[in-house]
Amino acid sequence: MAETITHLKVPIADEDRATCLGPDGSVAHVSRAFRVLSGRWKLPILFRLFATNSMRSSQLLRDMPGISQKMLTQHLRDLEKDGLVERQDYAEQRPRVDYRLTRAGHALMPVLIAVREFSRDHLAGDTARTPVLQETGN
């Protein structure tokens, strides 16, 4: 048996491996989603914005001890560029900017909650196999 067991579980014919492994296949799409979410603070930002209708960056800074203004701004810009967060600038004399999840951001949250539940149900207490995410400047 030259194939790995995981490929046998994917419900596709042998001649159509591109559906899973090709440049527009399942693996490519999931990898793209993980790249968008990579970064130490992106998930906390998304969960905080999901918990409320909108937030100012100063409130996000207070809610997430340890994040710098620079890193918060960088992650918010990345999430905005990727279409998960929108920035609302009210153009008032005293600058006021709110951040909120976009429709795509809201659509992603049930997936993230399902991953959380998977972790609780199947990976709880299994820290030996859990890799530590390292900050890469993202």
NORKAPE-V420895 format. One record per residue. N is the residue number from 1. RES is the residue in one letter. OMEGA is omega in radians with two decimals (none if undefined). Layout:
BEGIN
n->N res->RES omega->OMEGA
n->N res->RES omega->OMEGA
END
This chain:
BEGIN
n->1 res->M omega->-3.06
n->2 res->A omega->-3.09
n->3 res->E omega->3.08
n->4 res->T omega->-3.07
n->5 res->I omega->-3.12
n->6 res->T omega->3.12
n->7 res->H omega->3.11
n->8 res->L omega->-3.11
n->9 res->K omega->3.12
n->10 res->V omega->-3.03
n->11 res->P omega->3.09
n->12 res->I omega->3.12
n->13 res->A omega->-3.13
n->14 res->D omega->-3.08
n->15 res->E omega->-3.09
n->16 res->D omega->-3.13
n->17 res->R omega->-3.13
n->18 res->A omega->3.11
n->19 res->T omega->-3.14
n->20 res->C omega->-2.95
n->21 res->L omega->-3.10
n->22 res->G omega->-3.09
n->23 res->P omega->3.07
n->24 res->D omega->-3.10
n->25 res->G omega->-3.10
n->26 res->S omega->-3.11
n->27 res->V omega->3.14
n->28 res->A omega->-3.13
n->29 res->H omega->3.13
n->30 res->V omega->3.11
n->31 res->S omega->3.11
n->32 res->R omega->3.12
n->33 res->A omega->3.11
n->34 res->F omega->3.10
n->35 res->R omega->3.12
n->36 res->V omega->-3.08
n->37 res->L omega->-3.10
n->38 res->S omega->-3.06
n->39 res->G omega->-3.01
n->40 res->R omega->-2.98
n->41 res->W omega->-3.07
n->42 res->K omega->3.13
n->43 res->L omega->3.07
n->44 res->P omega->3.10
n->45 res->I omega->-3.12
n->46 res->L omega->3.14
n->47 res->F omega->3.11
n->48 res->R omega->3.14
n->49 res->L omega->3.08
n->50 res->F omega->-3.09
n->51 res->A omega->-3.11
n->52 res->T omega->-3.09
n->53 res->N omega->3.11
n->54 res->S omega->-3.13
n->55 res->M omega->3.00
n->56 res->R omega->-3.12
n->57 res->S omega->3.11
n->58 res->S omega->3.10
n->59 res->Q omega->3.07
n->60 res->L omega->3.10
n->61 res->L omega->3.14
n->62 res->R omega->-3.07
n->63 res->D omega->-3.08
n->64 res->M omega->-3.14
n->65 res->P omega->3.11
n->66 res->G omega->3.12
n->67 res->I omega->3.09
n->68 res->S omega->3.09
n->69 res->Q omega->-3.13
n->70 res->K omega->-3.11
n->71 res->M omega->3.09
n->72 res->L omega->3.14
n->73 res->T omega->-3.13
n->74 res->Q omega->-3.13
n->75 res->H omega->3.08
n->76 res->L omega->3.10
n->77 res->R omega->3.11
n->78 res->D omega->3.14
n->79 res->L omega->3.07
n->80 res->E omega->3.12
n->81 res->K omega->-3.13
n->82 res->D omega->3.04
n->83 res->G omega->-3.13
n->84 res->L omega->-3.10
n->85 res->V omega->3.03
n->86 res->E omega->-3.10
n->87 res->R omega->3.10
n->88 res->Q omega->3.12
n->89 res->D omega->-3.07
n->90 res->Y omega->3.07
n->91 res->A omega->3.10
n->92 res->E omega->-3.14
n->93 res->Q omega->2.99
n->94 res->R omega->-3.00
n->95 res->P omega->3.10
n->96 res->R omega->-3.13
n->97 res->V omega->3.07
n->98 res->D omega->3.07
n->99 res->Y omega->3.10
n->100 res->R omega->3.09
n->101 res->L omega->3.02
n->102 res->T omega->3.06
n->103 res->R omega->3.11
n->104 res->A omega->3.10
n->105 res->G omega->3.09
n->106 res->H omega->3.12
n->107 res->A omega->3.14
n->108 res->L omega->-3.00
n->109 res->M omega->3.08
n->110 res->P omega->3.09
n->111 res->V omega->3.13
n->112 res->L omega->3.09
n->113 res->I omega->3.08
n->114 res->A omega->3.09
n->115 res->V omega->3.08
n->116 res->R omega->-3.14
n->117 res->E omega->3.07
n->118 res->F omega->3.13
n->119 res->S omega->3.12
n->120 res->R omega->-3.05
n->121 res->D omega->-2.96
n->122 res->H omega->-3.06
n->123 res->L omega->-3.09
n->124 res->A omega->3.12
n->125 res->G omega->-3.10
n->126 res->D omega->-3.07
n->127 res->T omega->-3.14
n->128 res->A omega->-3.14
n->129 res->R omega->-3.10
n->130 res->T omega->3.13
n->131 res->P omega->3.10
n->132 res->V omega->3.09
n->133 res->L omega->3.13
n->134 res->Q omega->3.13
n->135 res->E omega->3.13
n->136 res->T omega->-3.10
n->137 res->G omega->3.12
n->138 res->N omega->none
END
